[in-house]
Every structure is written in C-alpha cells, then in structure tokens.
Amino acid sequence: MSFAQLEAARKAEIEKFMALRDQIVRVSQALLQKAEVQEDLKEQKKELDADLSKREDESFDYAREMRLVTEAAEDARAEQEVAAARRQAKSDIIDVIRSPLN
C-alpha cells in the first residue's frame, strides 16, 4: 500500500469513528430527553393523583352535606307533621268543649 492509500484508509477510519461518536451523542441526548419526559410524566401523574384525591374528598364532603340537608329537611317535615297533628288535636278538643252536648 502506498502512503496515500494508508492516509486515505486512516481518514476513512477517523470519519467512521467520528460518525459513531456523533451517533452515540445523539442516542445519549435522546435517552436524556426520554428520562426528562418520564420525570415530567411522573410529576404530572402525581399532580393529577393529588387533584383526583382532592376532588374525591370534595365529592365525599358534598355527599355528606347533601345527606345532612336531606336529614334536616326530613326532620323539618316531621316537625311540621307533629305541629299539624297538635293543631288538629287542639281543634278537636276545642270542638268537644264547645259542643252543646256537654
């Protein structure tokens, strides 16, 4: 082999190694970017889980409040029925007292 051929072969090998180095750099950058994206996704998942938990708590609180309001409405309705029964009983007593049969 002549010196020129050896020099050309050496340059070709250098270019091959430089191409491999560039490829390794690109793959490393892609892996780093993938890791960053995965970390961002983990953080977003944490935030979404926290938001979901908060909404579930709010939903539970709302359901509890609705139950309390419903119970209060039922209690008020029962009190109205008792008051109506008392008024009717008083009216019946007054009717008996005012009755000419006494």
C-alpha positions in Angstrom: 0.0 0.0 0.0 1.2 3.4 -0.8 1.4 6.2 1.7 -1.6 8.0 0.0 -3.7 4.8 0.4 -2.7 4.4 4.0 -3.6 8.0 4.7 -7.0 7.6 2.9 -7.7 4.5 4.9 -6.7 6.3 8.1 -9.0 9.2 7.3 -11.8 6.8 6.5 -11.4 5.1 9.8 -11.3 8.5 11.6 -14.5 9.5 9.8 -16.2 6.2 10.8 -15.2 6.8 14.4 -16.4 10.4 14.3 -19.8 9.2 12.8 -20.0 6.6 15.6 -19.2 9.3 18.2 -21.9 11.6 16.7 -24.4 8.7 16.8 -23.5 7.9 20.4 -24.0 11.6 21.3 -27.4 11.7 19.6 -28.5 8.5 21.3 -27.3 9.8 24.7 -29.2 13.0 24.1 -32.3 11.1 23.1 -32.1 8.9 26.3 -31.6 12.0 28.4 -34.6 13.6 26.8 -36.6 10.4 27.3 -35.6 10.4 31.0 -36.7 14.1 31.4 -40.0 13.3 29.7 -40.6 10.4 32.0 -39.8 12.5 35.0 -42.2 15.2 33.8 -44.9 12.5 33.3 -44.3 11.2 36.8 -44.7 14.7 38.2 -47.9 15.3 36.1 -49.2 11.9 37.4 -48.5 13.0 41.0 -50.3 16.3 40.4 -53.3 14.5 38.7 -53.5 12.0 41.6 -53.5 14.8 44.1 -56.2 16.6 42.1 -58.2 13.5 41.9 -57.9 12.9 45.6 -58.9 16.4 46.3 -61.9 16.1 44.1 -62.9 12.8 45.7 -62.6 14.5 49.1 -64.8 17.3 47.9 -67.3 14.9 46.4 -67.4 13.0 49.7 -67.9 16.3 51.6 -70.6 17.3 49.1 -72.4 13.9 49.6 -72.2 14.3 53.3 -73.6 17.8 53.2 -76.4 16.6 50.9 -77.2 13.8 53.4 -77.3 16.3 56.3 -79.5 18.7 54.3 -81.8 15.8 53.4 -82.0 14.7 57.0 -82.7 18.3 58.1 -85.5 18.5 55.5 -86.9 15.3 56.7 -86.7 16.5 60.3 -88.4 19.7 59.4 -91.2 17.8 57.6 -91.7 15.6 60.6 -91.8 18.6 62.9 -94.4 20.2 60.6 -96.5 17.0 60.7 -96.3 16.9 64.5 -97.3 20.6 64.7 -100.2 19.9 62.3 -101.3 17.0 64.5 -101.1 19.1 67.6 -103.2 21.9 66.0 -105.7 19.3 64.9 -105.8 17.8 68.4 -106.3 21.3 69.9 -109.0 22.0 67.4 -110.7 18.7 68.3 -110.5 19.5 72.0 -112.0 23.0 71.4 -114.8 21.4 69.3 -115.6 19.0 72.2 -115.6 21.8 74.7 -117.8 24.0 72.6 -120.1 21.1 71.8 -123.7 21.7 73.1 -123.7 18.1 74.4 -121.5 19.0 77.3 
